[in-house]
């Protein structure tokens, strides 16, 4: 079902909500603003609120006229308090983490009340599980029977689930400090499995879970207790997640695979050591082939994420990374994104100040897209160069026949054929233009 902004606004107003709420991510902030504007045209008295990463980072600058209140940071405590206060026509200024207008002036109520984090010292959880106090996600408001995800075990009904929030590391392309994402906020293994059981009871068709933890294996004891409880409940499901390559061991993956782990993602980004140091990716490269091999050995599909256009990038560094991934038969699939200087990140500071040869050429947030678009110049690589190199990398990686089966499993035969059609179109375009993807150091596509 596709709705334009007017249709969506009409549907929202027709529901006669007390509050119309939006969550903002930078590339799509304009869409939320457009729909909110349409709502205000239909009903100027409708209360419209906004939150999310973009709102949290930009604060007052993100509070467009069509929004009445903006929420910063975690809103599990501030939002219920706000709704009660609004209902009673109380004093909003006493609630932390909100920006709003009063008599034509912007009011910022200060820091939001954050959920309790755990100590990273010795990775001791300390029994603190603040997320246990939150209700289960309102999946009943969604058409759960319509959510599918392709896997090597077929297309599966799935839902997302989390066991903790946060990642203790600070890569330059993440806004860790502004969003306080280095804080670790936990959910107990007991509560995690209770949520999974609740989902299974309500929607028996769900057979796969996408665990959205940033680092699934950060606390081995935690995830191991989760799978022990899953087995005790007789849950016959599969799951996947993401982690760091240096947090993977034979024993751990073997045990997780026994309880349904079928896919695991690693953030490789680049194989260039200087670039990895600049971006704050300090995991030694040798951990990646080891982690990929371990996953393969126990029937877990390994995915690697790549990112081009980071500080120090050249045609040669892109070539080296793409060829490294292409030649690795252990890597089933690889995502290839163009680095984006999202607001609040160290990478954004570099791009706006011109450090490391990075130049920001367009600050329109709707163009802050990772695929098919670039807004920075990196050394002698123009935005168009980065887009062309992304396409070339995609073709180079997925022209390897041993990756065709995972693509078919994930996207289906039709999806695979569409991917192959895209590849053929790119090759045709390059041949007609005589384009050499990596200049004189790389062969022409016709010769590869």
N, C-alpha and C positions, 0 to 999 in steps of 0.2 A: 504494500500500500504506500503510494507516494503522495504526500501532501505538500502544497506550497505554503508559504508563510501565512497567507491569509486564511487558508483552510484550517491550518493547525491552530491559529489564534481563535478562530470561530469555534472550533471544537472545545478548546480550553475554556473559553468564556461560557459556552453552553452548559458546562458542568457546574457552573456557579460555585467555584472554589472560594474558600476564605482567602487563600493565598495562591498565586501562580508562581512557581519556583523554577529556576534555571540553574544548571551547573555549567561553568565556563572553562573551556580549554582554548588556549590562544588561537589555533587555526580556525576555530569555529565560533569564536566570541561574537563575530558579526552576525551569525545566524541567530543566536540567542537574542541579541539586541534587536534584530529585525522582527522576530516574532513578538517580542515584548512591546515593540512600537505598535504593531498591529492590534495587540490586545488593548492598549491604551486608547487607540482610535475607536474601538468598539465600546469599551467601558472605561472611561477615564478614572473612575473610582476604584478599579480593581487593584488590589495590593500586589505588586510584583517584586519578588526578591531574587537575588542571584548570589552564587557562591562558587566554589571550585578553585583550582590552581591559579587561573588567570586573574580572578578577582582577588585572591589572597595576596598575590605578588604586587599587582598594580594599585590595589586599595582604592583611594578616592578617584584615581584616573579611570577606573573601570566602571564607576557609578554613572552610567549614562542617564539622561533625563527620563527614559522610559522605565528605569528601575527605581524602586522606592527605598529598598534596603539592600545592603551588600554585606555578606558574611565572610569573615576572614578565618582561615585555619579550620580546625575540626569544629563541626557544628552540632555534635551529639548532645552537648550540654546547652549551648547558646540557643539553638533553634527551638527546642521545646519551651524553654524559658521565654523566648520571644513570642511564641504563639499564645502562651498563657497571658502574657503582659498585653499583647495586642488585643486579645479578646476582652480584657478587663479595662482597656484604655489606660494602661499604666505607663510607667516611666521607662522608656526603652534605654535611656542613657546609662542605666545601672547594669546593663548586660554587656559584658566584654565581647569584643570581636565583631562589632557591627559598625558600618558606616552608613549614615543617612543624612537627609537634609532637614534643617529646622530654620524657619524664617529666612530662607535663601542661603543659609550657610551650611557647609559640610561639617558634620559631627562625626568624629572617630572615637569610639568608646574604649579603645585600647586593646590590649592583648586578649585573645580568646582563652578560655579555660581549657587546657589540653588534657587529654587522658594520661594516666600515669604510665611512664615508661619503665622498663626493667633495666637492671644493671648489666653492662656488657663485661664486667670484670669476671674473667674466667668463664664467660658465657653462662653465668648462673642466673636462671630464671627467677629464683627467689620466691616462686609461688604467686607472683603478681599477674593476674589475668583480667585486666580492666575490660577487655572486649566481651567477657562473659556476661557483663551487666546489660549489654545491648540486646534488643530483640533480634530474632532471625530476620534476614532480608525479606521484604514483602514480595516474595515470588508469586504469590497468588494474584498480584495485580498485572502480571505478565502472561502472555500466551506461551507457557513453557513447552507445549507440544510442538512449537514452531522453531525451536532452537536446535540446530544440528551442527556438528563439527566432524570433519573428515579425519580419520585416523588410519593407520595400517591395519586396523581391525574392523574397518568399515565405517560408514557414517553413523554417528551416534547422537542421540538426544543428550544434551549436556547442560550444565549450569556452572557458574563460577562460585568459588568459595575461598575463604582465607583463614589462615591460622595465626597470622601476626602481620603487623604493619611495620614498614621501615627497612632501611638498608644502612648499615653503619659506615659505608664508604662514601667518598665524595669525588665522583667523576665530574669533569668540567661541563658535560652536557646535561647534567641534572641540577635542579635548583634546590639542592639539599638544605642549605642554610635557611632560605626564605620559607620553605614549606616544612621545615623541621623533620625531613624524612629520614634523618639519621637516628631518630628516636625509635626504639623498638617497643611496640605495644602489643601485648600477647593475648591470645585466646587459648584456653586450656584444651588439651587433647580431648578431654571428656566432652566439652562443649562443642568442639569441632565435629566430633562423630555424632553427637546428638543432632546437630544441624543437618548432617548428611542423612541420618535416619529419618528426620522429619521430611526432607525433600523426597526420599525414596517412598515414604508412606503416602505422600500427597500426589506424587507424580512418578509412578512405578516405571514409566518409560525412560526416565533418566538413567543412563548407564555410564556416563563419563563426567568427570569433574575437572575443571580447569582451576588449579590452585594458583591464586594470583599473588602469593607471597613473592617478594622480590628475590629472596634467596631461600629456596625450599629446604635446603640442607644446612642452613646456618647453625641450627641447634639439632645435632643428630639425635639426642635423647628425645627431643620433642617430637620429631617426625616419626621416630621409631615407636613411641608410645601411641601415636595416632594410628599407625597401621596395625599395631597389636589390638587396639580397640575396634578397628574396622573388621579385623578377622573374627574377633569375639562376637561381634554383632552379626556375623555371617553376610557381610556386604560383598556382593560379587559385582564390583564395578571397576572401571579403569580410571586413571587420573594422570595428569601431567603438570609440569611447572617449570620454573627457571631457577638456576643457581649459578654459582661460580665454579669454574673448572677445578680449582684447587680444593674444593669442598666435596669431592667425589672420591669414593673408595669402592673397592670390589665388594666388600662385605655389606656396605650400606646399600648400594644399588641392587645387589642380589636380593637383599631383604625387601626393599621397596617394590621391586619387580614382582616378587611373589604375591604381593597384596594389590597389584594392579597398575603400578607405574608403567606407562607405555611410551612416554615422550618427555624429553628434558632439554631445555634450551640453555645455551651459554652465550654470554656477550663477548665475542672475540674482538669485534670492531676492526682491528688492523693487526698485522704481524710485525709492523715496523717498531723496533724497540724505542726509538726516540719519541715517536708519536705516542706510544703507549705511556711513556713516562710523563709527557706533557699533559695528556688527558687524565692522568691519575689512575690509569689502569695498570696496577703494579703486579698483576699475576704473571709469573714467568710463563713464557709461551709453551714450554714443554708440557704444561699441565693439560693443554687442550687436546692434543692427540691422545693422551692417556685417558682423559675423561670420555672422549668420543669412543675409544676402543672399549672401555669398560661398559658403557651403555650398550653398544652393539653386542657384546658378549652375553648380556643378560636379556636381550630382546627389547631393549629400550631405544626408541628412535631418537638419535641426537640431532638437534638443530643448533646452528651457529648464526649469531646476528653480526652483521658487518655494518660499518659506517664509513662513508667516504666524505672528504671535504673538511676534515679536522685539521688543526694546526700542524704544519709541516708536510701536508699532503702534496704529492707530485704524481705525475703519470706513472712513474716507476713504482712508487709505493702502492698505488692502486693495482698495478699489474701483478706485483708480488703477492699481495693479499688474495686477489681473485684466483691466481694460479695455484696458490697454496690450498685454497678451499676446493677448487675444482679437482685437484689431484687426490684429495682425501676421500677414499671410498667409504670411510666410516661416517662421514657427514651426510645425512639423508637430505636435508634441506638447509637453505641459508637465506636469511633475510638480508637485503642490501639497501640500506637507507642513506639518504644524504643528510649530513649533520645540519641541524637547525639551531640558531642561537636564540633559544626560547628565553623570554624575559626572566630575570632572576638567576640565570646560570652564569658561571664563570666564562663560558664560551661566548655569551652575549656581551660581557664586558670586553673580551678580547676583540670581538668583531666591531664594536662601536668605537673602540680606541685605536684600532688598527694594529694590534699586537700580533706577532707571529705571522705577518703577511696576510691576515684575515681582513677583509673589507666588507662591511654590510652595505648592500646596494639598494635594499628595499625594506622598509620597516612596516609594511602593510601586513598585519597579522594573518589575514586570510590567505597570504602566500607562504606562510610558515608551514609548508608541507614537506614531508620526507620523501615522497615519491613523485617523480615526473616534474619536479620544480626545485629550483635553488635560488637563494637570495644573497649569496655571498660569493666573493672572489677569493680564492685561496692561492696565493703565489701567482703563477701564470695561468691558473685554471679558472676560466670564466664560469658563470652559472650554467651556460649552455654546455660547456665542456663537462661539468659534473653530471648533468642530466644524460648526456650521450654516454658517458662512462658508466653511469648506473645501468643504462640499458645494455651496454656491452657486457658488463659484469653479469647481469641476469642471463643473457644469452650464453655466455661462456660457462657459467656454472651449470645451467640446466640443459645444455646440449650434451652433457655426459649421460649416456643411456642408463646407467645404474641409478639415476635419480628420477627416471620417468615413472617407475612404479609408486614411489612415495607421493609424487604429484597426483597421479591418478587416484590413489587412496584418499588423499586429502580433498581434492576438488572434483573427483569423478571424471568419467571419460570425456564428458562435454567440456568440463573445465580444463582438462589436459589438452584437448584439441584447440581450445581458445588460446591457451598458453603457446602452443606450437605455432598457431597462426600469427600471434604477436611476434614470435621469433622470426618467422619467415618475412614478415613485413619489415622488421628492423634490418635484416640482412639485405633485402631488396633496396631499402633506402640508402644503406651504407654503400652498396655496390654502385648505385646510380650516382652518388655524390663522390665516390672515390675517397670516402672518409677513412682515415687511419686512426683507430681508437686511442692509441698511445704514442702517436708520433713515430719518429724513426726507430725507436727502440722496440716497436711492436710490429708484427706482421699485419698485412692487410686482412680484413675478415675473410676475404675470398681464399686466402692461403692457409687459414688456421684449420 
